[in-house]
Amino acid sequence: MSKIIYDVIQRFEVENGVPRLVSTNIQVIEGGEDLLSLAISMLAKLGFYEKFEEKRTSQYIGYRLKNPGKGAKRYQLVLSQRKDGLYVSLPRDVWEPFLLYLNITYYACRYPFLDKYWVLPSNSELFLEEIVDEGFWTNEQVVGCFETIVDYEPPSGFEERGIWLHLEDDQLFPYTWQAKIKLGEILEEFITHFAKILMEKN
């Protein structure tokens, strides 16, 4: 089991002898074996910090361009360490060039819903084989992020096996979609793939 070591910095304001907590900043110490440290280390090795600056808060680490153009001050990458994994958020316009629309109809349902996933490029062929074997319809290209209109419960095993990541709306940054990552090898593929896209895009 990996060990995570945190630095906790709390700032207090004292008025009339009464202390009041102003802010709490939690930082993961570099060099640990946790996913957040792995992500930070990989970004540094890829040269991400040459174009992006980092802002740390108690809830997340956000990355924005060092020299943004007019109106381009939003975070391009957000990392948030939680108990159940590392949450990563990217702007929707970064995901969207990889969108693939699938209309999966496993059985009739009155209320189909829209869901979003990112298929890991390393497992795209396996993903395609498995959904074809199940009798699902798909397009030829199955790499990257896509949306599905589904009327069945998607197989959860796909996430555990590193075939796809489920994307959800990020409530804190509504212009992004967020994915939860629990395995180091999936994080490595994610960072390698999208850090390069962000650096080339900007």
N, C-alpha and C positions, 0 to 999 in steps of 0.2 A: 504494500500500500504506500502510495507516495505521500511525502510530508510537505505541507505548505506552511511557510513562515511569513507572518505579516508584520509590518510596521504600522502602528496605529498612532496618529497624531491628533490630539484633541486640543482645540483652542477655546479658552474660557474668557468671559468678560466679567469683571468684578465691579459691581455698583453698590455702594453703601455696605460694603463687606459681604455682599451676597454674590457668589459665583453663578454665572449662567453659561451653559454650553453654547458656543457660537457655531462651531463646525467640527466635523470628524473626517479625517482623511485616512483611508486604509490603503496601503500599498503592499503588493506582494514583493518580497525581496528577490532580486535577480538571482538566477542560478538554481532556483528550485525546480522540482520535477513536475510542477503543475502545468495545466494547459495555457494559462495566461502567460507564464514565463516563457513557455515554448513559442507562443505566438509573437511575443516581443522580440525574442532572440532571432526568430526567422525574419521578421520585418527588418531588423538591423542588418542581417546578412545580405538581404536582397537590395539594400540601399534605399529603403522606404523613407528613412529619416532625412534624406537629401531633399526631398520634395514636400514632405509632410511634417507638421509639428504635432506634438502630443499634449493633450490636456488630461490630467488625472483628477477625478473626483472620488468620493466614497462609493459611488454607484457604478461608475464606468470609466474607461479610458477612451477618449475620442481623438480622432486624427483628422485634421483639416490641412488644406494647402498652406504652405508658408507664404506664398505670394498670390493670394486668390484674386481673380478678376472681380469686377463689379457684380455684387449679388451672389458671389460664389463662396460664402463663408461657412456653409454647412459642413458637418462632419462627413467624410467620405468612408470612414470605417469606425465602428464602435465595438469595443470589447467589454463584456461584463461577466465577471466571475461569480458564479452562484454555486450552491451546494450540489445541484444536479448536473452541472456542466458549464462550459464556456459558451456564452451567448454572443453571437457575432451579427452585426447589422451592416448592411450596405444600402446605398440609395437604390430606389427601384429602377432608375434609368441605367444603373450598372447591371442589374439582373436582366432587364428586359431584352437586350439583344440575343439572349439565349432562350427566350421563351418558345416553347413548343406546346401547341394546343392538342390535347388528347380528349376524345369523347369516349370515356370508358363506360360501357353499359353491361355490367355483370348480371344484374337482374333489374326488373322494373321497380321504380321507386317514384313516389309522388313528389318528393322534395330533393332533387339533386342539388349538390352544393359545389362551390368552386374551391379548389385547393391548389396549393403551389408547392413544388419540390425542385431541388437541384440534384440532378443525377451526376455523381462523380464521374469524370471522364474515364478514369481507370476501370470503372465497372459498367460503362454504358452498354457494351455488347452483352454482358450478362443480364442487365436489366431488360434489354430488348428481347433476348431469348426467353426470359421468364414470362414477360407479359404476352408474348406471342403464343407460348405454350399454354397459357391460361385462356387463350382465345380472345384476348383484347385486341382492339384495332390500334394501330399507331402509324405515324409517319416514318420516313426513312431515317431522319436525323434525330438521334436521341442522346445529345450531349449538352450538359448545362442545365439551366433553370427552365422549368416549363410549368404551365398551369394545366390542371385537369378538371374537367367537369365530371364529377364522379357520383354514382348513386350506389356505392357500396363502401364498405370500410376498407381502406387501403391496407395492404399487408404490413404490419409493424416490423416484421423481420427484415424488411428492406433497410430500415434505419440501423438496426443492430449490426447488420452485415456490411455496412458501409456502402450501400448501393445508392441511397439518396438521403438528402436532408430535407426535412419539412420546413417550409417557410411560413412565418406568421407576421402579422402587422406588429411593428414595434410601437408600443403605446407612448414611449418617451420621445421617440423621433418618428413621427407619422409619415415622413417621406421615405422611410426605409422599410425593408423586410428583414426579419430576424430569423436566424437558425440556431439551434442548440447543438453543440458538438461535445461528445463525451469521450472520443478516442483520439489519441495523439496522431495516428496515421491519417485519420480523416482531416484533422486540423492542418497537418503538413500539406496535404493536397489542396485544401481550400486556400490557405495563405499563399502557396506558390502560384496557384491559378489566378486569384483575384488581385493580389498585390501587384503583379505584373500588369494586369489590365488597368488598374488605377494609375500606375505610374505612366503607362503609355497614353492613357486618356488625358492625363493632365501634364 
